[in-house]
């Protein structure tokens, strides 16, 4: 007599248990990341947004109970006469820095992509500005650009050029901090772009050379298009970093003279902590505007990447 086989239900509880165990393990690995993001990103963003929407004083900042003011802080910031100059300085500081950092970094990356003696040693030396603490770099540039005892003016004097008030002139203060920021940012562009160049197969360049392409044509029509993904992320990271540069500008010029080098980052600090009566709300509003600017460019990058992949 044939017996009907029993349904395989005994193994089902075991599979469910293993599935649940795997889910708990996944959540266990994910929990530290979630806690980190909430503690160091989500909560500070929430606090900054709350600061910008309330009228905070020193007392209410410590004890709480600040009245809700809506968008009054944002209106006060936009109506402030410092807003448009600070916005212009931020755009110029960021744009010029990115342009020269990327261009010089690309040129150096292409140069070091050639195999020659001492290439690795020279690359390591170019990393020094990136490895130094920013306060050291800022102090060094402040000394070099000093009007009376700076080495830059000493060279200009030898060359027969009148000394320049780099840090104390409204016409040169922003230029001075841009020069220092370019010097600091070049190594980052060099490292990332050089890594991108190393990922391009040599056979592609050899095929282009056999087709009669010159060195410039090989770079512009072969190398640069293949470097677009790397170039895009390099520019995005450089943009986000440059938008929030504070310590370099503050150490060298403190945003002066007469707000000639004030950016959103330094203005936000001045409003919140640089006055006898701190304006926490407007300072947070300026900081949020910086976040929005960085977020817009980040979203544009994601959209561009999706289009290129589709």
Secondary structure, DSSP 8 states (H G I E B T S, - for coil): -------S-HHHHHHHHHHHHHHHHHHHHHHHHHHHHIIIIIHHHHHHHHHHTEE--HHHHHH---EE-TTHHHHHHHHSTHHHHHHHHHHHHHHHHHHHHHHHHHHHHHHHTS--TTHHHHHHHHTHHHHS-HHHHHHHHHHHT-TTT-HHHHHHHHTT-----TTT-TTTHHHHHHHHHHHHHHHHHHHHHHHHHHTS-HHHHHHHHHTT--HHHHIIIIIHHHTHHHHHHHHHHHHHHHHT--HHHHHHTTT-STTTT--HHHHHHHHHHSSSS--HHHHHHHHHHHHHHHHHHHHHHHHHHHHHH-
